[in-house]
Amino acid sequence: MQVNKQWPANIDEYISGFPTAVQELLQQMRATIRSAAPDAKEAIKYRMPTFILRENLVHFAAYRSHIGFYPTSSGIAAFADQLSPYKHAKGSVQFPLNQPLPLDLVAKIVKFRVAEVQTVF
């Protein structure tokens, strides 16, 4: 049996599928990324909100207990010390839902990624 699950077409649809408290956190992430990368385009890629600037700049997503942030491995490596309080891997970091989002840090990472993709091309 094949399940025909409808995936969100845009970030607004994605965010609307979560409880109000999580929607607020997702909107904070979106606004922070938008402010740090005003020329980036919004999309849904890998079933996640994505910002694109010449390439996939960053992704973010909500889960049961955290907001996942995916700034590529270079974004994680460049801010490893500041990300040490959070569970993270090569290309991702988890921000717990029960703690304030480190939006200043997110903005710094996004600006780093913007500079990185602009120097590549």
Sequence and secondary structure as in RCSB ss.txt:
>XXXX:A:sequence
MQVNKQWPANIDEYISGFPTAVQELLQQMRATIRSAAPDAKEAIKYRMPTFILRENLVHFAAYRSHIGFYPTSSG
IAAFADQLSPYKHAKGSVQFPLNQPLPLDLVAKIVKFRVAEVQTVF
>XXXX:A:secstr
        SSHHHHHHTS HHHHHHHHHHHHHHHHH TT EEEEETTEEEEESSSEEEEEEE SSEEEEE HHHH
HHHTHHHHTTSEE SS EEEETTS   HHHHHHHHHHHHHHHHHH 
